[in-house]
Amino acid sequence: MVKQQTTVDWLLLGGLIALWSSSFIFIEISLKSFSPIGIVALRILLGALVLGAVLLYKKLKLPTDWQSWGVLLIFGTFGTMLPFYLISVGQQSITSGMTGLLMAVMPLATMVLAHYFVPEESLNRYKLIGFAMGITGVAIVLFPTISASDNATVGILIVLMASLSYGLNSVLVRRLPSFEPIVAGAGTLIISSMIVVPIWLIQDVPWQQSYEQGALWSLIWLGIGPTGIATVVYFVIIGRAGPTFLANINYVIPVLAYFAGALLLSEVIEWSGVAALVLIISGVAVTRYVPKL
């Protein structure tokens, strides 16, 4: 039965799109004072505090067995720590808009990985055509940087690795044991923070550093909003309207992220970027086409 979306569902979706599409801008500002590992550590820690508060409010409990925490660690590695870190490292050499554009590849990466690891998710000609369109879009982005021997090439490849990590996490979610959604989100952020925060404290010795106020506030909001609050909204939308409705964000977030960077950070909009954006998103749309029998 197809769920009917309400005005509240659309408002929640719009809020989630705004939170996630703006995250690349706040990462860009945070990089002025914080290292990539520092951004990841504080972002995850603050997000864990938000999810922990939700757990207390809903009177939910975290798992107590080692197996469950092992599964949450896997989710935390491929769905949180690794992609967060790769995105922050990549944005040191490419713009926030370009990062948002490249994240549009994630559904394509998920599709290919699912073909090999999820029995009911086999490839068909429409998925292959869509994938080819997406890869062409990536090539359009890569070609100018490779031709110019630009450091941005490394940044692009690193962000593409983040997209691949998100895709792998999406496949693992289908294969590994499931949890109460809010419990899974909170547990993932909590165990991730327990790993990455000590690494940050040892590597950066943050109490000996000075930070720009703008970078500090950007990072605080990045942890509370696009990480903590967005995770809660994500699960609320799944529960209210279903994953198919949520999938609409794959078409909107890259566009908003690309042009928001130009509007708010004066990043240059290039024809190659626009062309790549159109190709990748169109490719994602083609992969979702279901032929009539």
N, C-alpha and C positions, 0 to 999 in steps of 0.2 A: 504494500500500500504506500503510495506516494504521499509524503507529508506536505501539508499546505503551510507555506511560510507566512508569518505575520509581520506586521510593521516592526515589532520588537526584534524579530529575527534579522531583518534587514539592517536595523540600527546596530545590533550587535556585530553583524558582519562588517558594516562600515567602520565601526570602532576598531575591530581587529585589523582590518586593512590599514587603517591610519597608524596603528601602533607598530605593526610589522614593517610597513613600507618606510616609516621614518627612522627605524632603528639604524640604518646605514649612515644617516646624517649624524646621529648622536655618537656613533662609533668614530666617525671622521673627526668630530670635535674633541672627543675623549683622547684620541691619539696625539693631540697636542701636548699632553702631559703624562699620559699613562702608556706603559708598554702593552703589547698585545696580551701577555699573560695577566697583567694587572686588570685589564678590561674584562677578561673572561672571569677572573676570580671574583671581582666585586659584582659583576653582573649576575653571576650564578648565586652568590651569597645573598644578595638582596632579593632575587627571585625566590630563593628557598624560604626566606623570611615571610614573603607574601603568601606563598603556598602553605607554609606552616600555620599561619594565622587562619587561613581558610579551613585547614584540617581541624584546628581547635574549635572553630565556630560550628562546623558541621559534626563535631564529635566523632570524627573518623580516626582510625588507628593505623599506624604504619605496620608493615609485616615484621615478624620477629624471627623468621627462619633465614638461614644463610643462603639457601637456594634463591629465595625471592630477592634478596639484596644483590646476589650475583647477576640476576636478570636485570635489575634496575641499574647496575653498574654498566652492563652492556648498552642499555638505552642511553645512559648518561654519557658514555664515551662517544658513540656514533651519532647521537641526536643532540648533544649539548656541548660537551667540552671540545671535541675535535672540530666540528664545524664553526663554533664560536671563535676558536683560536685561529683557524685557517682564514676566516673572513677578516679578522682584525689584522693578521699579518698581510694578507692580500691588499687591504685598503691602505697600507703604507705606500703603495706604488700605483694604485689606481683610484679613481674617484668613487664616491659613494653611489652615484648613479650607475656607473658601470658595474659595480658590485651587485646592485639590485637587478640589473639587466641579466647578469650571468646566473643569478639564482633561479631564473625562469627555466633553466635546464633541469632542475631537480625532478619534475614529473617525468621527464624523458629518461633520466637515469633510473628512477624507480621502475619504470615500465620495462626496461631491459633487464634489470636485476630480477624483477618478479618473474620474467619469462623462465629463468633458470632455477629459481628457488620456490616459486609458488605455482603448484600444478595447474590451477584454473586460470592462470594469467599468461597464456601463450601469445606470442606475437602473431599478427596478421598483416595483410598488405597495407592497411591504413596506418597501423602503428609504425611499420617500416618507413612508409612515406613521410609520416610526421617526424620520425626520428631523423631522417635524411634532411628534412627542412631545418630542424633544430641545429644539427651539426653544421649545416651551411651557414646558419646565422652565427655560430661560434667562430667559424673560419673567417667570416667577414670582419669580426672584431679582432681576431688574432693577426690577420695578414698585415695590417699597417704597422703593428708593433714589432712583428718579426722582421719586416722589411727595414725598419729604422733601427734595429738592434736595441729596442727600448726595454728598460727595466720593467715596464708595465707588462711585458709578456709573462714574466714570472708571477706577477700579481694576479693576472688573469688565470693562469694555470692553477694557482693555489686556491682561488675562489671556486674554480670548477671542481677541485677536489672536495671543497666544502659541500657543494651541491651533490656530489657523489656520496658523501658521508650521510647526508640527509636522506638520500634515496635508499641507501643500505639500511638505515634505521627504520624507514617505512616498511621495508620488506621484513625486517626482524620482528617488528611489532605484530605482524601477521603470523609469524612462525613460533614465537615464544609465548609462554603463559601470559594471560591477561590479568589486569588488576582493575580495581575501582579507579576510574580515570583520574580523579583528584589525588588519590593516593599514589598512583603511578607518577604523576607530575611532580608532586612534592618529594617523593622518595628519590626520583631521578636527580632533582636539583640538590637535595640534601647530600646524597652520597658524592655527587660531583664536586660540591663545595668542600667536602672533607678532603678531597684529593688535591684540588687545584689551589685552594687558599694557602695551604702550607708551602706549596711550590712558589707562589707569588711572594710570600713573606720572606722566604729564604733568598730568592733571586733578586728581588727589587729593594728589599729592606725599606718599605714604604714610609716608615716613621722618620727616615733620614732624607726624604725627598720633599720638594715643594711642588705644589700643583696649582695651575691656573683655576680660578673660580669657575669659569665657564666650562672647562673640561670636567671639573669635579661634579658640578650639577648635572651635566649631560650624562655622565656615567651613573650617577644616582638614579636619574630618571630611566636610563636604559635598563637598569636592573629592576626597578619597580614597575615601570609601564610595559615596554615591549617584551620583557621576560616574565615577570610575575603576573601582572594583571592580564596580559595577553594569553597566558597559559590557561588562566581561569575562564576567560571569555571563550577560548577555543573549545574547551570541554563543555561549556554551557551550550554553545552552538551545535556541537555534535549531538548532545542529548535532546535538544529542542527540534532541530531541523534536519539532522543527518549529515553524513560525510559528503554526499553528492552535492548538497547545497554549499557546503564549506569549500568544495573544490573550485568554486568561482573565483577564489582569491588568487589562484594561479595565473589568471589573465590580467588582474588589476594591479597587484603589488609591484611587479617589475616596471610597469608603465609609470606608476606614481613615484616609485623610487628614482627612476631615471630622470624624470622631469623636475622632481622636488629638489634634487641635487643642483640642477641648473638654477632653479628659482631662489633657493635659500642659501646656497653656497657659491653661486656664480660659476658653476662648472660648465664647461663648454659642451654644447649639444652638437654631435657630429653626425653626418649623414649615414656613416657606416654603423653607428650605434643605433640609430632609428631603424635602419634596414634590418639589422640583426634582431632587434626587438620584435619587429613585425614578423620576421621569419620564424623565430623561436616560438612565439605565442601562437602563431598560426599552426605550427607543427604540433604543439600540444593539443590544439583544438582538433586537428585531423586525427590524432591518436585516439581521441574519445568518440569518434564517429562509430555508431553501431548500425551496420547495414540492415535494411528491412528484409525479413525472410519471405 
